[in-house]
Amino acid sequence: MDATTVTVKLFAIYQEAYGVPEVTWDFPPHSPVGAVLDRVLADHPHLEPWRNQTRLGLNLQFVSADTLLQPGDEVVLIPPVSGG
């Protein structure tokens, strides 16, 4: 089966880590949204403390980590934001 290609929008600490506002990644078929965060944390282990505080967005809706990715999905990683 073909890979599932998704666009990942990066904000705040995640954008700082990668130096770009978005990336396009391939995942195996039937991968959950949580696999996106797993990959980010594998690439940047120093961000692990943010795992449980990051909300996952899929196509403009908040979703749970076990929601399955579909080709063409847009995933957003939203870390906690401070300030005002």
TIKOL-89666 format. One record per residue (C-alpha): residue number from 1; x, y, z; residue in one letter. Coordinates in Angstrom, 3 decimals, padded with zeros to 6 digits. Example, Ala and Ser with C-alpha at 12.3 -4.5 7.8 and 13.67 -1.06 7.14 Angstrom:
% residues 2
<node><i>1</i><x>012.300</x><y>-004.500</y><z>007.800</z><aa>A</aa></node>
<node><i>2</i><x>013.670</x><y>-001.060</y><z>007.140</z><aa>S</aa></node>
//
This chain:
% residues 84
<node><i>1</i><x>000.000</x><y>000.000</y><z>000.000</z><aa>M</aa></node>
<node><i>2</i><x>001.097</x><y>003.554</y><z>-000.630</z><aa>D</aa></node>
<node><i>3</i><x>002.311</x><y>005.857</y><z>002.093</z><aa>A</aa></node>
<node><i>4</i><x>-000.015</x><y>008.382</y><z>003.680</z><aa>T</aa></node>
<node><i>5</i><x>001.339</x><y>011.853</y><z>002.903</z><aa>T</aa></node>
<node><i>6</i><x>000.305</x><y>014.636</y><z>005.269</z><aa>V</aa></node>
<node><i>7</i><x>001.191</x><y>018.290</y><z>005.779</z><aa>T</aa></node>
<node><i>8</i><x>002.251</x><y>019.180</y><z>009.312</z><aa>V</aa></node>
<node><i>9</i><x>001.815</x><y>022.801</y><z>010.414</z><aa>K</aa></node>
<node><i>10</i><x>004.321</x><y>023.798</y><z>013.073</z><aa>L</aa></node>
<node><i>11</i><x>003.824</x><y>026.531</y><z>015.663</z><aa>F</aa></node>
<node><i>12</i><x>005.849</x><y>028.047</y><z>018.510</z><aa>A</aa></node>
<node><i>13</i><x>008.459</x><y>025.625</y><z>019.904</z><aa>I</aa></node>
<node><i>14</i><x>007.915</x><y>023.130</y><z>017.081</z><aa>Y</aa></node>
<node><i>15</i><x>008.449</x><y>025.753</y><z>014.394</z><aa>Q</aa></node>
<node><i>16</i><x>011.554</x><y>026.962</y><z>016.228</z><aa>E</aa></node>
<node><i>17</i><x>012.912</x><y>023.393</y><z>016.338</z><aa>A</aa></node>
<node><i>18</i><x>012.526</x><y>022.815</y><z>012.583</z><aa>Y</aa></node>
<node><i>19</i><x>013.051</x><y>026.378</y><z>011.389</z><aa>G</aa></node>
<node><i>20</i><x>010.106</x><y>026.180</y><z>008.986</z><aa>V</aa></node>
<node><i>21</i><x>006.331</x><y>026.726</y><z>009.387</z><aa>P</aa></node>
<node><i>22</i><x>005.351</x><y>023.384</y><z>007.859</z><aa>E</aa></node>
<node><i>23</i><x>006.711</x><y>020.061</y><z>006.664</z><aa>V</aa></node>
<node><i>24</i><x>005.331</x><y>017.271</y><z>004.475</z><aa>T</aa></node>
<node><i>25</i><x>005.858</x><y>013.747</y><z>005.732</z><aa>W</aa></node>
<node><i>26</i><x>004.920</x><y>010.205</y><z>004.700</z><aa>D</aa></node>
<node><i>27</i><x>003.578</x><y>007.670</y><z>007.185</z><aa>F</aa></node>
<node><i>28</i><x>002.602</x><y>004.031</y><z>006.764</z><aa>P</aa></node>
<node><i>29</i><x>-001.085</x><y>003.412</y><z>005.986</z><aa>P</aa></node>
<node><i>30</i><x>-003.367</x><y>003.349</y><z>009.037</z><aa>H</aa></node>
<node><i>31</i><x>-001.003</x><y>005.498</y><z>011.126</z><aa>S</aa></node>
<node><i>32</i><x>-002.621</x><y>007.523</y><z>013.908</z><aa>P</aa></node>
<node><i>33</i><x>-002.252</x><y>011.294</y><z>014.274</z><aa>V</aa></node>
<node><i>34</i><x>-000.117</x><y>010.615</y><z>017.354</z><aa>G</aa></node>
<node><i>35</i><x>002.574</x><y>009.231</y><z>015.033</z><aa>A</aa></node>
<node><i>36</i><x>003.210</x><y>012.800</y><z>013.855</z><aa>V</aa></node>
<node><i>37</i><x>004.023</x><y>013.938</y><z>017.382</z><aa>L</aa></node>
<node><i>38</i><x>006.087</x><y>010.779</y><z>017.923</z><aa>D</aa></node>
<node><i>39</i><x>008.196</x><y>011.665</y><z>014.873</z><aa>R</aa></node>
<node><i>40</i><x>008.708</x><y>015.260</y><z>016.037</z><aa>V</aa></node>
<node><i>41</i><x>009.857</x><y>014.056</y><z>019.450</z><aa>L</aa></node>
<node><i>42</i><x>012.147</x><y>011.450</y><z>017.871</z><aa>A</aa></node>
<node><i>43</i><x>013.739</x><y>014.228</y><z>015.785</z><aa>D</aa></node>
<node><i>44</i><x>013.889</x><y>016.646</y><z>018.741</z><aa>H</aa></node>
<node><i>45</i><x>013.994</x><y>014.678</y><z>022.033</z><aa>P</aa></node>
<node><i>46</i><x>014.419</x><y>017.877</y><z>024.055</z><aa>H</aa></node>
<node><i>47</i><x>010.740</x><y>018.635</y><z>023.283</z><aa>L</aa></node>
<node><i>48</i><x>009.515</x><y>015.480</y><z>025.063</z><aa>E</aa></node>
<node><i>49</i><x>008.275</x><y>017.492</y><z>028.103</z><aa>P</aa></node>
<node><i>50</i><x>005.690</x><y>019.077</y><z>025.771</z><aa>W</aa></node>
<node><i>51</i><x>004.168</x><y>015.726</y><z>024.678</z><aa>R</aa></node>
<node><i>52</i><x>001.238</x><y>015.686</y><z>027.109</z><aa>N</aa></node>
<node><i>53</i><x>000.564</x><y>019.407</y><z>026.759</z><aa>Q</aa></node>
<node><i>54</i><x>000.355</x><y>019.482</y><z>022.959</z><aa>T</aa></node>
<node><i>55</i><x>-003.054</x><y>019.431</y><z>021.302</z><aa>R</aa></node>
<node><i>56</i><x>-003.438</x><y>017.673</y><z>017.973</z><aa>L</aa></node>
<node><i>57</i><x>-005.440</x><y>019.233</y><z>015.196</z><aa>G</aa></node>
<node><i>58</i><x>-006.546</x><y>017.439</y><z>012.045</z><aa>L</aa></node>
<node><i>59</i><x>-008.156</x><y>019.383</y><z>009.204</z><aa>N</aa></node>
<node><i>60</i><x>-009.131</x><y>022.261</y><z>011.529</z><aa>L</aa></node>
<node><i>61</i><x>-010.582</x><y>020.051</y><z>014.292</z><aa>Q</aa></node>
<node><i>62</i><x>-009.027</x><y>018.898</y><z>017.538</z><aa>F</aa></node>
<node><i>63</i><x>-008.667</x><y>015.117</y><z>017.579</z><aa>V</aa></node>
<node><i>64</i><x>-007.349</x><y>012.359</y><z>019.821</z><aa>S</aa></node>
<node><i>65</i><x>-003.932</x><y>010.832</y><z>019.170</z><aa>A</aa></node>
<node><i>66</i><x>-005.467</x><y>007.578</y><z>017.907</z><aa>D</aa></node>
<node><i>67</i><x>-007.415</x><y>009.198</y><z>015.033</z><aa>T</aa></node>
<node><i>68</i><x>-006.181</x><y>007.656</y><z>011.778</z><aa>L</aa></node>
<node><i>69</i><x>-004.410</x><y>009.768</y><z>009.179</z><aa>L</aa></node>
<node><i>70</i><x>-005.712</x><y>009.949</y><z>005.623</z><aa>Q</aa></node>
<node><i>71</i><x>-003.716</x><y>011.007</y><z>002.539</z><aa>P</aa></node>
<node><i>72</i><x>-003.742</x><y>014.786</y><z>002.174</z><aa>G</aa></node>
<node><i>73</i><x>-004.607</x><y>015.498</y><z>005.804</z><aa>D</aa></node>
<node><i>74</i><x>-003.322</x><y>018.654</y><z>007.443</z><aa>E</aa></node>
<node><i>75</i><x>-002.040</x><y>018.067</y><z>010.964</z><aa>V</aa></node>
<node><i>76</i><x>-001.432</x><y>020.905</y><z>013.420</z><aa>V</aa></node>
<node><i>77</i><x>000.672</x><y>020.590</y><z>016.561</z><aa>L</aa></node>
<node><i>78</i><x>-000.445</x><y>023.179</y><z>019.100</z><aa>I</aa></node>
<node><i>79</i><x>001.786</x><y>023.549</y><z>022.139</z><aa>P</aa></node>
<node><i>80</i><x>000.621</x><y>025.542</y><z>025.149</z><aa>P</aa></node>
<node><i>81</i><x>000.966</x><y>029.258</y><z>024.539</z><aa>V</aa></node>
<node><i>82</i><x>001.789</x><y>031.751</y><z>027.263</z><aa>S</aa></node>
<node><i>83</i><x>001.667</x><y>035.510</y><z>027.311</z><aa>G</aa></node>
<node><i>84</i><x>-001.050</x><y>037.827</y><z>026.213</z><aa>G</aa></node>
//
